[in-house]
Amino acid sequence: MTAHDPSVPRTGVAVWLTGPVCLLAALAAAYFVLQGPGNLFGYVIGGLIVLALGWALISVFLPAKPDKQCPACGAESVGRLDPHTTRGLVCAECGWQDAEASSFYLAEEEGPLEPMILKGRDARGRGTR
């Protein structure tokens, strides 16, 4: 597997849907101007409510997964740099490191975050009350 070149943008479904979505928005705007706000306003508000509820349900039932692909070598071997924080990534294959990158999703996948967060809070001098 080859590494992804960061200078080349990735293309996906969202890129291909941009044109049709813009066309639908333009058609909806033209309909609104020609026909008046009558029924369209209710449909738009209803659609926005359904969209918000759908987004919430998708976020709850399909949570984000950590990206373990190394940007340097392309291997699926990225892990946390420090097991006691949610900062820093390291590749087990090539040794690539990024001390500033977030490893929150990886830490969340490994277990509960509360002890780590409370320990970090105590280390900064803001103990629990």
N, CA, C and O atoms as CSV, one atom per row, in Angstrom:
chain,resi,resn,atom,element,x,y,z
A,1,MET,N,N,0.847,-1.178,0.000
A,1,MET,CA,C,0.000,0.000,0.000
A,1,MET,C,C,0.889,1.237,0.000
A,1,MET,O,O,1.867,1.301,0.745
A,2,THR,N,N,0.554,2.215,-0.830
A,2,THR,CA,C,1.375,3.421,-0.908
A,2,THR,C,C,0.826,4.496,0.009
A,2,THR,O,O,-0.363,4.519,0.328
A,3,ALA,N,N,1.710,5.379,0.425
A,3,ALA,CA,C,1.309,6.481,1.304
A,3,ALA,C,C,0.555,7.533,0.489
A,3,ALA,O,O,0.807,7.711,-0.702
A,4,HIS,N,N,-0.364,8.215,1.145
A,4,HIS,CA,C,-1.136,9.265,0.486
A,4,HIS,C,C,-0.318,10.545,0.451
A,4,HIS,O,O,0.233,10.969,1.467
A,5,ASP,N,N,-0.242,11.152,-0.715
A,5,ASP,CA,C,0.464,12.421,-0.877
A,5,ASP,C,C,-0.452,13.540,-0.387
A,5,ASP,O,O,-1.516,13.751,-0.970
A,6,PRO,N,N,-0.061,14.278,0.690
A,6,PRO,CA,C,-0.928,15.311,1.234
A,6,PRO,C,C,-1.206,16.466,0.276
A,6,PRO,O,O,-2.178,17.195,0.469
A,7,SER,N,N,-0.378,16.649,-0.749
A,7,SER,CA,C,-0.594,17.746,-1.680
A,7,SER,C,C,-1.719,17.444,-2.675
A,7,SER,O,O,-2.237,18.355,-3.320
A,8,VAL,N,N,-2.099,16.162,-2.801
A,8,VAL,CA,C,-3.166,15.772,-3.711
A,8,VAL,C,C,-4.446,15.600,-2.893
A,8,VAL,O,O,-4.493,14.761,-1.993
A,9,PRO,N,N,-5.491,16.387,-3.197
A,9,PRO,CA,C,-6.716,16.265,-2.415
A,9,PRO,C,C,-7.401,14.920,-2.662
A,9,PRO,O,O,-7.384,14.388,-3.771
A,10,ARG,N,N,-7.997,14.395,-1.611
A,10,ARG,CA,C,-8.737,13.141,-1.739
A,10,ARG,C,C,-10.114,13.437,-2.323
A,10,ARG,O,O,-10.738,14.449,-2.004
A,11,THR,N,N,-10.572,12.539,-3.179
A,11,THR,CA,C,-11.907,12.691,-3.734
A,11,THR,C,C,-12.773,11.580,-3.171
A,11,THR,O,O,-12.322,10.451,-2.982
A,12,GLY,N,N,-14.010,11.919,-2.911
A,12,GLY,CA,C,-14.927,10.947,-2.361
A,12,GLY,C,C,-16.335,11.264,-2.802
A,12,GLY,O,O,-16.554,12.028,-3.741
A,13,VAL,N,N,-17.282,10.668,-2.113
A,13,VAL,CA,C,-18.688,10.846,-2.440
A,13,VAL,C,C,-19.107,12.299,-2.275
A,13,VAL,O,O,-19.891,12.809,-3.076
A,14,ALA,N,N,-18.594,12.978,-1.242
A,14,ALA,CA,C,-18.987,14.368,-0.985
A,14,ALA,C,C,-18.630,15.266,-2.168
A,14,ALA,O,O,-19.384,16.185,-2.490
A,15,VAL,N,N,-17.518,15.022,-2.804
A,15,VAL,CA,C,-17.105,15.844,-3.943
A,15,VAL,C,C,-18.079,15.657,-5.101
A,15,VAL,O,O,-18.431,16.622,-5.780
A,16,TRP,N,N,-18.511,14.436,-5.325
A,16,TRP,CA,C,-19.420,14.163,-6.423
A,16,TRP,C,C,-20.838,14.651,-6.132
A,16,TRP,O,O,-21.602,14.908,-7.062
A,17,LEU,N,N,-21.197,14.782,-4.862
A,17,LEU,CA,C,-22.541,15.247,-4.514
A,17,LEU,C,C,-22.655,16.762,-4.482
A,17,LEU,O,O,-23.767,17.287,-4.419
A,18,THR,N,N,-21.554,17.470,-4.523
A,18,THR,CA,C,-21.581,18.931,-4.435
A,18,THR,C,C,-22.382,19.547,-5.582
A,18,THR,O,O,-23.212,20.424,-5.346
A,19,GLY,N,N,-22.153,19.114,-6.789
A,19,GLY,CA,C,-22.866,19.653,-7.949
A,19,GLY,C,C,-24.371,19.432,-7.876
A,19,GLY,O,O,-25.132,20.393,-7.989
A,20,PRO,N,N,-24.826,18.182,-7.688
A,20,PRO,CA,C,-26.275,17.958,-7.594
A,20,PRO,C,C,-26.939,18.702,-6.431
A,20,PRO,O,O,-28.070,19.169,-6.567
A,21,VAL,N,N,-26.257,18.815,-5.301
A,21,VAL,CA,C,-26.832,19.534,-4.165
A,21,VAL,C,C,-26.973,21.018,-4.490
A,21,VAL,O,O,-27.989,21.629,-4.159
A,22,CYS,N,N,-25.975,21.597,-5.129
A,22,CYS,CA,C,-26.064,23.006,-5.536
A,22,CYS,C,C,-27.181,23.206,-6.560
A,22,CYS,O,O,-27.899,24.205,-6.502
A,23,LEU,N,N,-27.334,22.273,-7.490
A,23,LEU,CA,C,-28.407,22.362,-8.479
A,23,LEU,C,C,-29.774,22.291,-7.806
A,23,LEU,O,O,-30.674,23.057,-8.149
A,24,LEU,N,N,-29.935,21.374,-6.844
A,24,LEU,CA,C,-31.195,21.275,-6.107
A,24,LEU,C,C,-31.477,22.547,-5.318
A,24,LEU,O,O,-32.624,22.991,-5.251
A,25,ALA,N,N,-30.447,23.138,-4.722
A,25,ALA,CA,C,-30.634,24.384,-3.984
A,25,ALA,C,C,-31.078,25.505,-4.917
A,25,ALA,O,O,-31.949,26.299,-4.563
A,26,ALA,N,N,-30.488,25.572,-6.100
A,26,ALA,CA,C,-30.874,26.601,-7.067
A,26,ALA,C,C,-32.309,26.383,-7.542
A,26,ALA,O,O,-33.065,27.346,-7.668
A,27,LEU,N,N,-32.696,25.129,-7.809
A,27,LEU,CA,C,-34.065,24.832,-8.221
A,27,LEU,C,C,-35.062,25.158,-7.119
A,27,LEU,O,O,-36.138,25.688,-7.394
A,28,ALA,N,N,-34.714,24.846,-5.872
A,28,ALA,CA,C,-35.593,25.170,-4.744
A,28,ALA,C,C,-35.737,26.676,-4.593
A,28,ALA,O,O,-36.830,27.163,-4.304
A,29,ALA,N,N,-34.664,27.417,-4.783
A,29,ALA,CA,C,-34.732,28.876,-4.700
A,29,ALA,C,C,-35.595,29.437,-5.817
A,29,ALA,O,O,-36.382,30.355,-5.586
A,30,ALA,N,N,-35.462,28.900,-7.031
A,30,ALA,CA,C,-36.284,29.360,-8.153
A,30,ALA,C,C,-37.759,29.047,-7.897
A,30,ALA,O,O,-38.621,29.881,-8.173
A,31,TYR,N,N,-38.054,27.876,-7.381
A,31,TYR,CA,C,-39.430,27.518,-7.046
A,31,TYR,C,C,-39.993,28.464,-5.996
A,31,TYR,O,O,-41.139,28.903,-6.092
A,32,PHE,N,N,-39.188,28.769,-5.008
A,32,PHE,CA,C,-39.613,29.673,-3.930
A,32,PHE,C,C,-39.926,31.059,-4.488
A,32,PHE,O,O,-40.910,31.677,-4.082
A,33,VAL,N,N,-39.105,31.555,-5.409
A,33,VAL,CA,C,-39.310,32.891,-5.982
A,33,VAL,C,C,-40.543,32.903,-6.882
A,33,VAL,O,O,-41.326,33.852,-6.849
A,34,LEU,N,N,-40.718,31.855,-7.685
A,34,LEU,CA,C,-41.833,31.834,-8.637
A,34,LEU,C,C,-43.175,31.503,-7.988
A,34,LEU,O,O,-44.192,32.065,-8.392
A,35,GLN,N,N,-43.214,30.624,-7.010
A,35,GLN,CA,C,-44.468,30.159,-6.420
A,35,GLN,C,C,-44.829,30.853,-5.112
A,35,GLN,O,O,-45.984,30.804,-4.689
A,36,GLY,N,N,-43.884,31.481,-4.483
A,36,GLY,CA,C,-44.168,32.103,-3.191
A,36,GLY,C,C,-43.877,31.137,-2.057
A,36,GLY,O,O,-43.647,29.948,-2.279
A,37,PRO,N,N,-43.889,31.661,-0.840
A,37,PRO,CA,C,-43.459,30.848,0.302
A,37,PRO,C,C,-44.482,29.823,0.788
A,37,PRO,O,O,-44.153,29.050,1.687
A,38,GLY,N,N,-45.666,29.771,0.265
A,38,GLY,CA,C,-46.746,28.879,0.673
A,38,GLY,C,C,-46.345,27.601,1.378
A,38,GLY,O,O,-46.057,27.611,2.575
A,39,ASN,N,N,-46.324,26.512,0.653
A,39,ASN,CA,C,-46.044,25.202,1.239
A,39,ASN,C,C,-44.550,24.926,1.394
A,39,ASN,O,O,-44.150,24.103,2.218
A,40,LEU,N,N,-43.749,25.596,0.622
A,40,LEU,CA,C,-42.320,25.317,0.629
A,40,LEU,C,C,-41.690,25.587,1.991
A,40,LEU,O,O,-40.790,24.861,2.412
A,41,PHE,N,N,-42.154,26.620,2.677
A,41,PHE,CA,C,-41.584,26.951,3.977
A,41,PHE,C,C,-41.748,25.784,4.954
A,41,PHE,O,O,-40.806,25.433,5.663
A,42,GLY,N,N,-42.909,25.200,4.992
A,42,GLY,CA,C,-43.153,24.043,5.867
A,42,GLY,C,C,-42.277,22.855,5.497
A,42,GLY,O,O,-41.745,22.167,6.369
A,43,TYR,N,N,-42.134,22.623,4.207
A,43,TYR,CA,C,-41.283,21.514,3.761
A,43,TYR,C,C,-39.823,21.746,4.138
A,43,TYR,O,O,-39.135,20.819,4.565
A,44,VAL,N,N,-39.353,22.977,3.982
A,44,VAL,CA,C,-37.961,23.290,4.318
A,44,VAL,C,C,-37.716,23.118,5.813
A,44,VAL,O,O,-36.724,22.509,6.213
A,45,ILE,N,N,-38.612,23.652,6.641
A,45,ILE,CA,C,-38.455,23.513,8.091
A,45,ILE,C,C,-38.538,22.043,8.495
A,45,ILE,O,O,-37.742,21.578,9.310
A,46,GLY,N,N,-39.493,21.316,7.931
A,46,GLY,CA,C,-39.598,19.880,8.215
A,46,GLY,C,C,-38.351,19.127,7.785
A,46,GLY,O,O,-37.872,18.245,8.498
A,47,GLY,N,N,-37.825,19.478,6.618
A,47,GLY,CA,C,-36.596,18.836,6.140
A,47,GLY,C,C,-35.410,19.125,7.045
A,47,GLY,O,O,-34.592,18.241,7.301
A,48,LEU,N,N,-35.311,20.354,7.530
A,48,LEU,CA,C,-34.211,20.703,8.438
A,48,LEU,C,C,-34.321,19.941,9.755
A,48,LEU,O,O,-33.312,19.507,10.311
A,49,ILE,N,N,-35.541,19.780,10.252
A,49,ILE,CA,C,-35.731,19.025,11.496
A,49,ILE,C,C,-35.366,17.559,11.285
A,49,ILE,O,O,-34.684,16.961,12.117
A,50,VAL,N,N,-35.820,16.980,10.173
A,50,VAL,CA,C,-35.476,15.582,9.872
A,50,VAL,C,C,-33.969,15.434,9.689
A,50,VAL,O,O,-33.388,14.448,10.143
A,51,LEU,N,N,-33.332,16.395,9.033
A,51,LEU,CA,C,-31.886,16.357,8.832
A,51,LEU,C,C,-31.145,16.398,10.171
A,51,LEU,O,O,-30.193,15.646,10.379
A,52,ALA,N,N,-31.586,17.278,11.078
A,52,ALA,CA,C,-30.938,17.376,12.392
A,52,ALA,C,C,-31.116,16.088,13.192
A,52,ALA,O,O,-30.166,15.606,13.809
A,53,LEU,N,N,-32.328,15.529,13.186
A,53,LEU,CA,C,-32.572,14.275,13.909
A,53,LEU,C,C,-31.776,13.122,13.289
A,53,LEU,O,O,-31.229,12.285,14.007
A,54,GLY,N,N,-31.714,13.084,11.960
A,54,GLY,CA,C,-30.932,12.043,11.287
A,54,GLY,C,C,-29.452,12.141,11.627
A,54,GLY,O,O,-28.790,11.133,11.875
A,55,TRP,N,N,-28.940,13.374,11.636
A,55,TRP,CA,C,-27.529,13.592,11.982
A,55,TRP,C,C,-27.248,13.113,13.404
A,55,TRP,O,O,-26.232,12.465,13.656
A,56,ALA,N,N,-28.152,13.435,14.333
A,56,ALA,CA,C,-27.972,13.020,15.726
A,56,ALA,C,C,-28.002,11.496,15.844
A,56,ALA,O,O,-27.175,10.915,16.547
A,57,LEU,N,N,-28.940,10.848,15.167
A,57,LEU,CA,C,-29.026,9.387,15.236
A,57,LEU,C,C,-27.801,8.724,14.623
A,57,LEU,O,O,-27.288,7.747,15.168
A,58,ILE,N,N,-27.333,9.236,13.509
A,58,ILE,CA,C,-26.134,8.675,12.880
A,58,ILE,C,C,-24.928,8.853,13.796
A,58,ILE,O,O,-24.107,7.945,13.924
A,59,SER,N,N,-24.817,10.017,14.432
A,59,SER,CA,C,-23.698,10.271,15.337
A,59,SER,C,C,-23.729,9.348,16.550
A,59,SER,O,O,-22.681,8.937,17.048
A,60,VAL,N,N,-24.918,9.027,17.022
A,60,VAL,CA,C,-25.037,8.152,18.197
A,60,VAL,C,C,-24.751,6.700,17.836
A,60,VAL,O,O,-24.000,6.023,18.537
A,61,PHE,N,N,-25.342,6.220,16.751
A,61,PHE,CA,C,-25.239,4.802,16.427
A,61,PHE,C,C,-24.041,4.439,15.557
A,61,PHE,O,O,-23.689,3.263,15.463
A,62,LEU,N,N,-23.412,5.412,14.926
A,62,LEU,CA,C,-22.211,5.165,14.123
A,62,LEU,C,C,-21.120,6.152,14.536
A,62,LEU,O,O,-20.822,7.088,13.794
A,63,PRO,N,N,-20.519,5.951,15.716
A,63,PRO,CA,C,-19.510,6.907,16.187
A,63,PRO,C,C,-18.250,6.879,15.317
A,63,PRO,O,O,-18.006,5.935,14.566
A,64,ALA,N,N,-17.470,7.938,15.447
A,64,ALA,CA,C,-16.234,8.064,14.672
A,64,ALA,C,C,-15.229,6.992,15.086
A,64,ALA,O,O,-15.157,6.606,16.253
A,65,LYS,N,N,-14.475,6.529,14.132
A,65,LYS,CA,C,-13.440,5.530,14.388
A,65,LYS,C,C,-12.077,6.182,14.160
A,65,LYS,O,O,-11.936,7.032,13.281
A,66,PRO,N,N,-11.074,5.789,14.948
A,66,PRO,CA,C,-9.753,6.401,14.773
A,66,PRO,C,C,-9.099,5.976,13.459
A,66,PRO,O,O,-9.236,4.837,13.015
A,67,ASP,N,N,-8.390,6.918,12.857
A,67,ASP,CA,C,-7.642,6.648,11.638
A,67,ASP,C,C,-6.259,6.166,12.035
A,67,ASP,O,O,-5.458,6.940,12.559
A,68,LYS,N,N,-5.973,4.903,11.792
A,68,LYS,CA,C,-4.695,4.318,12.194
A,68,LYS,C,C,-3.701,4.243,11.042
A,68,LYS,O,O,-2.653,3.612,11.180
A,69,GLN,N,N,-4.005,4.871,9.907
A,69,GLN,CA,C,-3.106,4.841,8.762
A,69,GLN,C,C,-2.005,5.880,8.927
A,69,GLN,O,O,-2.278,7.057,9.164
A,70,CYS,N,N,-0.777,5.439,8.802
A,70,CYS,CA,C,0.388,6.319,8.945
A,70,CYS,C,C,0.501,7.225,7.718
A,70,CYS,O,O,0.443,6.738,6.589
A,71,PRO,N,N,0.662,8.540,7.921
A,71,PRO,CA,C,0.812,9.435,6.774
A,71,PRO,C,C,2.156,9.277,6.068
A,71,PRO,O,O,2.296,9.681,4.914
A,72,ALA,N,N,3.144,8.697,6.743
A,72,ALA,CA,C,4.473,8.548,6.135
A,72,ALA,C,C,4.590,7.269,5.304
A,72,ALA,O,O,5.041,7.313,4.159
A,73,CYS,N,N,4.187,6.132,5.874
A,73,CYS,CA,C,4.388,4.858,5.171
A,73,CYS,C,C,3.093,4.216,4.701
A,73,CYS,O,O,3.136,3.291,3.890
A,74,GLY,N,N,1.934,4.676,5.186
A,74,GLY,CA,C,0.655,4.140,4.745
A,74,GLY,C,C,0.205,2.886,5.471
A,74,GLY,O,O,-0.869,2.363,5.174
A,75,ALA,N,N,0.989,2.393,6.407
A,75,ALA,CA,C,0.614,1.185,7.154
A,75,ALA,C,C,-0.455,1.511,8.186
A,75,ALA,O,O,-0.541,2.642,8.665
A,76,GLU,N,N,-1.259,0.528,8.522
A,76,GLU,CA,C,-2.306,0.686,9.541
A,76,GLU,C,C,-1.717,0.379,10.917
A,76,GLU,O,O,-2.165,-0.550,11.590
A,77,SER,N,N,-0.722,1.150,11.335
A,77,SER,CA,C,-0.010,0.836,12.574
A,77,SER,C,C,0.229,2.059,13.460
A,77,SER,O,O,1.195,2.083,14.223
A,78,VAL,N,N,-0.630,3.068,13.372
A,78,VAL,CA,C,-0.466,4.258,14.196
A,78,VAL,C,C,-1.077,3.998,15.567
A,78,VAL,O,O,-2.186,3.474,15.679
A,79,GLY,N,N,-0.342,4.370,16.597
A,79,GLY,CA,C,-0.804,4.225,17.972
A,79,GLY,C,C,-0.504,5.473,18.769
A,79,GLY,O,O,0.012,6.462,18.249
A,80,ARG,N,N,-0.840,5.402,20.050
A,80,ARG,CA,C,-0.610,6.553,20.923
A,80,ARG,C,C,0.856,6.638,21.309
A,80,ARG,O,O,1.496,5.620,21.575
A,81,LEU,N,N,1.383,7.842,21.340
A,81,LEU,CA,C,2.772,8.080,21.713
A,81,LEU,C,C,2.965,7.869,23.210
A,81,LEU,O,O,3.943,7.253,23.635
A,82,ASP,N,N,2.028,8.382,24.008
A,82,ASP,CA,C,2.097,8.259,25.463
A,82,ASP,C,C,0.768,7.686,25.955
A,82,ASP,O,O,-0.282,8.284,25.719
A,83,PRO,N,N,0.796,6.537,26.636
A,83,PRO,CA,C,-0.463,5.923,27.082
A,83,PRO,C,C,-1.165,6.687,28.204
A,83,PRO,O,O,-2.267,6.311,28.605
A,84,HIS,N,N,-0.552,7.744,28.714
A,84,HIS,CA,C,-1.138,8.496,29.826
A,84,HIS,C,C,-1.794,9.799,29.380
A,84,HIS,O,O,-2.361,10.513,30.207
A,85,THR,N,N,-1.729,10.122,28.087
A,85,THR,CA,C,-2.332,11.356,27.584
A,85,THR,C,C,-3.099,11.068,26.296
A,85,THR,O,O,-3.031,9.970,25.743
A,86,THR,N,N,-3.818,12.064,25.841
A,86,THR,CA,C,-4.516,11.963,24.550
A,86,THR,C,C,-3.817,12.814,23.500
A,86,THR,O,O,-4.451,13.268,22.547
A,87,ARG,N,N,-2.537,13.030,23.662
A,87,ARG,CA,C,-1.721,13.792,22.707
A,87,ARG,C,C,-0.585,12.925,22.204
A,87,ARG,O,O,0.053,12.216,22.982
A,88,GLY,N,N,-0.331,12.980,20.913
A,88,GLY,CA,C,0.815,12.317,20.318
A,88,GLY,C,C,0.469,11.013,19.625
A,88,GLY,O,O,-0.273,10.185,20.153
A,89,LEU,N,N,1.030,10.845,18.415
A,89,LEU,CA,C,0.861,9.625,17.637
A,89,LEU,C,C,2.227,9.105,17.211
A,89,LEU,O,O,3.162,9.881,17.013
A,90,VAL,N,N,2.337,7.802,17.073
A,90,VAL,CA,C,3.576,7.171,16.621
A,90,VAL,C,C,3.219,5.970,15.744
A,90,VAL,O,O,2.240,5.270,16.003
A,91,CYS,N,N,4.022,5.742,14.708
A,91,CYS,CA,C,3.830,4.594,13.828
A,91,CYS,C,C,4.769,3.475,14.274
A,91,CYS,O,O,5.971,3.690,14.433
A,92,ALA,N,N,4.221,2.299,14.472
A,92,ALA,CA,C,5.021,1.155,14.896
A,92,ALA,C,C,5.869,0.602,13.758
A,92,ALA,O,O,6.858,-0.084,14.014
A,93,GLU,N,N,5.512,0.881,12.523
A,93,GLU,CA,C,6.242,0.354,11.373
A,93,GLU,C,C,7.474,1.189,11.019
A,93,GLU,O,O,8.583,0.664,10.929
A,94,CYS,N,N,7.269,2.498,10.819
A,94,CYS,CA,C,8.377,3.324,10.319
A,94,CYS,C,C,8.949,4.278,11.366
A,94,CYS,O,O,9.989,4.893,11.131
A,95,GLY,N,N,8.287,4.410,12.520
A,95,GLY,CA,C,8.791,5.281,13.567
A,95,GLY,C,C,8.355,6.726,13.462
A,95,GLY,O,O,8.821,7.557,14.242
A,96,TRP,N,N,7.468,7.061,12.516
A,96,TRP,CA,C,6.965,8.422,12.373
A,96,TRP,C,C,6.295,8.853,13.673
A,96,TRP,O,O,5.617,8.055,14.320
A,97,GLN,N,N,6.485,10.116,14.057
A,97,GLN,CA,C,5.892,10.639,15.284
A,97,GLN,C,C,5.332,12.034,15.045
A,97,GLN,O,O,5.854,12.805,14.240
A,98,ASP,N,N,4.254,12.338,15.765
A,98,ASP,CA,C,3.700,13.684,15.805
A,98,ASP,C,C,3.238,13.909,17.234
A,98,ASP,O,O,2.196,13.401,17.647
A,99,ALA,N,N,4.015,14.668,17.984
A,99,ALA,CA,C,3.741,14.865,19.406
A,99,ALA,C,C,2.536,15.765,19.649
A,99,ALA,O,O,1.972,15.748,20.743
A,100,GLU,N,N,2.131,16.548,18.658
A,100,GLU,CA,C,1.014,17.486,18.839
A,100,GLU,C,C,-0.323,16.941,18.360
A,100,GLU,O,O,-1.364,17.525,18.661
A,101,ALA,N,N,-0.319,15.846,17.628
A,101,ALA,CA,C,-1.564,15.301,17.087
A,101,ALA,C,C,-2.422,14.708,18.200
A,101,ALA,O,O,-1.906,14.203,19.197
A,102,SER,N,N,-3.730,14.778,18.016
A,102,SER,CA,C,-4.656,14.241,19.009
A,102,SER,C,C,-4.775,12.726,18.857
A,102,SER,O,O,-4.957,12.211,17.754
A,103,SER,N,N,-4.671,12.031,19.973
A,103,SER,CA,C,-4.885,10.585,19.981
A,103,SER,C,C,-6.127,10.251,20.801
A,103,SER,O,O,-6.218,9.179,21.399
A,104,PHE,N,N,-7.084,11.183,20.823
A,104,PHE,CA,C,-8.289,11.028,21.628
A,104,PHE,C,C,-9.097,9.809,21.205
A,104,PHE,O,O,-9.512,9.025,22.059
A,105,TYR,N,N,-9.331,9.628,19.897
A,105,TYR,CA,C,-10.128,8.494,19.433
A,105,TYR,C,C,-9.449,7.164,19.749
A,105,TYR,O,O,-10.121,6.191,20.089
A,106,LEU,N,N,-8.129,7.117,19.639
A,106,LEU,CA,C,-7.412,5.886,19.989
A,106,LEU,C,C,-7.540,5.588,21.478
A,106,LEU,O,O,-7.748,4.440,21.869
A,107,ALA,N,N,-7.415,6.623,22.308
A,107,ALA,CA,C,-7.549,6.437,23.751
A,107,ALA,C,C,-8.965,6.027,24.113
A,107,ALA,O,O,-9.166,5.190,24.993
A,108,GLU,N,N,-9.937,6.605,23.448
A,108,GLU,CA,C,-11.337,6.272,23.715
A,108,GLU,C,C,-11.632,4.821,23.344
A,108,GLU,O,O,-12.437,4.159,23.999
A,109,GLU,N,N,-10.979,4.334,22.295
A,109,GLU,CA,C,-11.168,2.949,21.862
A,109,GLU,C,C,-10.556,1.956,22.852
A,109,GLU,O,O,-11.038,0.832,22.992
A,110,GLU,N,N,-9.489,2.381,23.536
A,110,GLU,CA,C,-8.780,1.487,24.454
A,110,GLU,C,C,-9.473,1.325,25.800
A,110,GLU,O,O,-9.298,0.297,26.454
A,111,GLY,N,N,-10.247,2.301,26.228
A,111,GLY,CA,C,-10.905,2.188,27.519
A,111,GLY,C,C,-11.408,3.523,28.019
A,111,GLY,O,O,-11.442,4.500,27.271
A,112,PRO,N,N,-11.807,3.569,29.302
A,112,PRO,CA,C,-12.373,4.815,29.849
A,112,PRO,C,C,-11.342,5.936,29.915
A,112,PRO,O,O,-10.166,5.699,30.189
A,113,LEU,N,N,-11.797,7.150,29.662
A,113,LEU,CA,C,-10.916,8.314,29.637
A,113,LEU,C,C,-10.874,9.061,30.966
A,113,LEU,O,O,-9.959,9.853,31.196
A,114,GLU,N,N,-11.842,8.825,31.839
A,114,GLU,CA,C,-11.951,9.610,33.061
A,114,GLU,C,C,-10.699,9.571,33.932
A,114,GLU,O,O,-10.250,10.632,34.368
A,115,PRO,N,N,-10.106,8.400,34.212
A,115,PRO,CA,C,-8.895,8.406,35.055
A,115,PRO,C,C,-7.753,9.222,34.450
A,115,PRO,O,O,-7.033,9.915,35.169
A,116,MET,N,N,-7.589,9.141,33.133
A,116,MET,CA,C,-6.522,9.878,32.454
A,116,MET,C,C,-6.766,11.390,32.560
A,116,MET,O,O,-5.838,12.159,32.811
A,117,ILE,N,N,-8.006,11.799,32.369
A,117,ILE,CA,C,-8.335,13.224,32.426
A,117,ILE,C,C,-8.179,13.753,33.843
A,117,ILE,O,O,-7.648,14.846,34.038
A,118,LEU,N,N,-8.633,12.996,34.832
A,118,LEU,CA,C,-8.500,13.429,36.221
A,118,LEU,C,C,-7.037,13.497,36.648
A,118,LEU,O,O,-6.647,14.400,37.388
A,119,LYS,N,N,-6.230,12.550,36.185
A,119,LYS,CA,C,-4.800,12.575,36.507
A,119,LYS,C,C,-4.136,13.792,35.881
A,119,LYS,O,O,-3.292,14.425,36.515
A,120,GLY,N,N,-4.498,14.129,34.653
A,120,GLY,CA,C,-3.951,15.309,33.997
A,120,GLY,C,C,-4.393,16.587,34.676
A,120,GLY,O,O,-3.627,17.547,34.756
A,121,ARG,N,N,-5.613,16.609,35.163
A,121,ARG,CA,C,-6.118,17.781,35.876
A,121,ARG,C,C,-5.351,17.972,37.182
A,121,ARG,O,O,-5.010,19.102,37.532
A,122,ASP,N,N,-5.073,16.880,37.911
A,122,ASP,CA,C,-4.309,16.961,39.149
A,122,ASP,C,C,-2.870,17.390,38.887
A,122,ASP,O,O,-2.288,18.125,39.685
A,123,ALA,N,N,-2.287,16.932,37.767
A,123,ALA,CA,C,-0.899,17.275,37.462
A,123,ALA,C,C,-0.748,18.758,37.145
A,123,ALA,O,O,0.318,19.333,37.366
A,124,ARG,N,N,-1.807,19.384,36.629
A,124,ARG,CA,C,-1.744,20.811,36.312
A,124,ARG,C,C,-2.084,21.679,37.511
A,124,ARG,O,O,-2.064,22.906,37.408
A,125,GLY,N,N,-2.396,21.071,38.640
A,125,GLY,CA,C,-2.661,21.846,39.831
A,125,GLY,C,C,-4.110,22.220,40.035
A,125,GLY,O,O,-4.431,23.022,40.912
A,126,ARG,N,N,-4.995,21.641,39.226
A,126,ARG,CA,C,-6.418,21.914,39.375
A,126,ARG,C,C,-7.098,20.662,39.893
A,126,ARG,O,O,-7.868,20.026,39.173
A,127,GLY,N,N,-6.826,20.312,41.112
A,127,GLY,CA,C,-7.387,19.091,41.698
A,127,GLY,C,C,-8.879,19.140,41.823
A,127,GLY,O,O,-9.487,20.201,41.680
A,128,THR,N,N,-9.476,18.002,42.089
A,128,THR,CA,C,-10.922,17.953,42.242
A,128,THR,C,C,-11.322,18.607,43.547
A,128,THR,O,O,-10.546,18.617,44.502
A,129,ARG,N,N,-12.499,19.142,43.594
A,129,ARG,CA,C,-12.980,19.874,44.784
A,129,ARG,C,C,-13.750,18.970,45.689
A,129,ARG,O,O,-14.230,19.406,46.736
